[in-house]
Amino acid sequence: MRHSPVRRAVLGTLLATAALPWAHAQKAPAFVEVWKDEGCGCCADWVRHLEQEGFQLKVHDGGHHPMREKLGLPRQYASCHVGLVGGYLVEGHVPAADIRRLLRDKPKALGLAVPGMPVGSPGMDGPAYGNRRDPFDVLLVARDGSATVFQRHPAKG
C-alpha cells in the first residue's frame, strides 16, 4: 500500500509526537542526594563528576556517618560520602555509568559501594594522582549485607 507524501509526513509526525514523552523520560536527569565530609576535596570532585554527567544533586556537608548507619550499610563498604538515588544507596566513588546501569537494571539491592578511596575512581582521579587508575570494583550490596561485584574497573596508566 502506497501512501501520499502528505500522509507519510502526517504519520511520521504522529509517531514522533507519540514517542516524545518516552524519550523525555529516558533523558530526565536522575536526582542524587549526597552527604559528605564538609572539607573533603575528593567528595566535591565526585559531586562535580556526577554533575558533569548530567545528574542533579542536593549536597549536605556532614551527616554521612549517621546516614550510612540509617541506610543499613555495613562498615566494611564505607568510603567518604554516601548518596541516595532512585531508592538506592551509593557509597563512595561510584562512576556515573555504573549508577545509570543500576537505575536501568533495577536489581533488588541496597545499592552500590566502592569501599575505601581507590586512586583513579571518580573524584580520586586526574593530574593530582598522576592520571593513574588502580583497579577497583563497584560492589552491589544486598539488603542482607552481602555483596557481589557489579562492575570491575581495570588499572590504567
C-alpha positions in Angstrom: 0.0 0.0 0.0 1.4 3.3 -1.1 0.8 6.5 0.9 1.0 10.0 -0.4 3.9 12.2 0.7 1.5 14.3 2.8 0.1 11.2 4.5 3.6 9.9 5.2 4.5 13.2 6.7 1.4 13.2 9.0 2.1 9.6 10.1 5.7 10.4 10.8 4.8 13.4 12.9 2.2 11.4 14.8 4.7 8.6 15.5 7.4 11.2 16.6 5.0 13.0 18.8 3.8 9.8 20.5 7.5 8.9 21.3 8.3 12.3 22.9 7.1 11.5 26.4 9.1 8.3 26.4 12.2 10.0 25.0 11.9 12.8 27.6 11.5 10.3 30.5 14.6 8.5 29.3 16.7 11.7 29.3 15.4 13.2 32.5 18.4 13.6 34.9 18.5 11.5 38.0 18.4 13.2 41.3 21.1 12.3 43.8 21.1 13.4 47.4 24.6 13.3 48.9 26.0 13.5 52.5 29.8 14.2 52.6 32.5 15.5 54.8 32.5 19.3 54.8 36.1 20.0 53.7 36.7 16.9 51.6 38.1 17.7 48.1 37.6 14.2 46.7 33.9 14.3 47.7 33.5 17.6 45.9 35.3 16.2 42.9 32.9 13.2 42.8 29.9 15.5 43.1 31.3 17.5 40.1 31.8 14.2 38.2 28.1 13.4 38.6 27.0 17.0 37.7 29.2 16.8 34.5 27.4 13.5 33.7 24.0 15.2 33.9 22.8 14.2 37.4 21.0 16.8 39.6 22.3 16.9 43.1 21.5 18.1 46.6 24.6 18.1 48.8 24.7 18.1 52.6 28.0 18.9 54.3 28.2 16.4 57.1 25.9 13.7 58.3 27.4 10.9 56.2 28.2 8.6 59.1 24.7 8.7 60.6 23.1 8.5 57.1 25.2 5.4 56.3 24.0 3.7 59.5 20.4 4.8 58.9 20.5 3.2 55.5 22.0 0.0 56.9 25.3 -0.1 55.0 27.8 -2.4 56.7 31.0 -0.6 57.7 33.3 -2.7 55.5 31.8 -1.0 52.5 32.4 2.6 53.8 34.1 5.4 52.0 33.9 9.2 52.5 30.4 10.0 51.2 27.0 8.4 50.8 24.2 9.2 48.4 20.7 8.2 47.6 19.4 7.9 44.0 16.2 6.2 42.8 15.8 4.5 46.2 19.3 3.1 46.1 22.3 3.9 48.3 25.5 4.9 46.5 28.6 4.8 48.8 32.0 6.2 47.8 33.5 6.9 44.4 31.0 5.1 42.2 31.2 6.1 38.5 28.2 7.7 36.9 27.9 5.0 34.3 27.5 2.4 37.0 24.8 4.5 38.7 23.0 4.7 35.3 23.2 0.9 34.9 21.9 0.4 38.5 18.9 2.7 37.7 18.3 1.0 34.4 18.6 -2.6 35.6 16.8 -2.0 39.0 18.3 -5.0 40.9 16.9 -5.9 44.3 19.6 -4.5 46.4 20.6 -1.8 49.0 22.8 -0.2 46.4 26.4 0.3 45.1 29.6 0.8 47.0 33.2 1.5 46.2 34.9 0.8 49.6 37.9 3.0 50.5 39.1 5.6 48.1 40.8 3.9 45.1 43.1 6.1 43.0 41.5 6.6 39.6 37.9 6.3 40.7 35.8 9.5 40.0 36.9 12.1 42.5 40.2 10.4 43.1 41.5 10.9 39.6 43.3 13.4 37.4 46.6 15.2 37.4 46.7 15.3 41.3 47.0 11.5 41.2 49.4 11.3 38.2 46.5 10.3 35.9 46.9 6.9 37.4 44.0 4.4 37.9 44.3 1.5 40.2 41.9 -1.4 39.6 38.8 -1.2 41.7 35.4 -2.9 41.9 32.0 -1.4 42.3 30.0 -3.7 44.6 26.3 -4.5 44.5 25.4 -4.6 48.2 22.4 -6.8 49.1 19.9 -5.9 51.8 21.3 -8.7 53.9 24.8 -7.0 53.9 26.4 -9.4 51.4 27.9 -8.1 48.2 28.9 -9.2 44.7 31.0 -7.4 42.1 28.7 -5.2 40.0 31.4 -3.8 37.7 35.2 -4.2 37.5 37.3 -1.2 36.6 40.8 -2.3 35.4 44.0 -0.3 36.1 45.2 2.3 33.6 48.4 4.2 33.3 
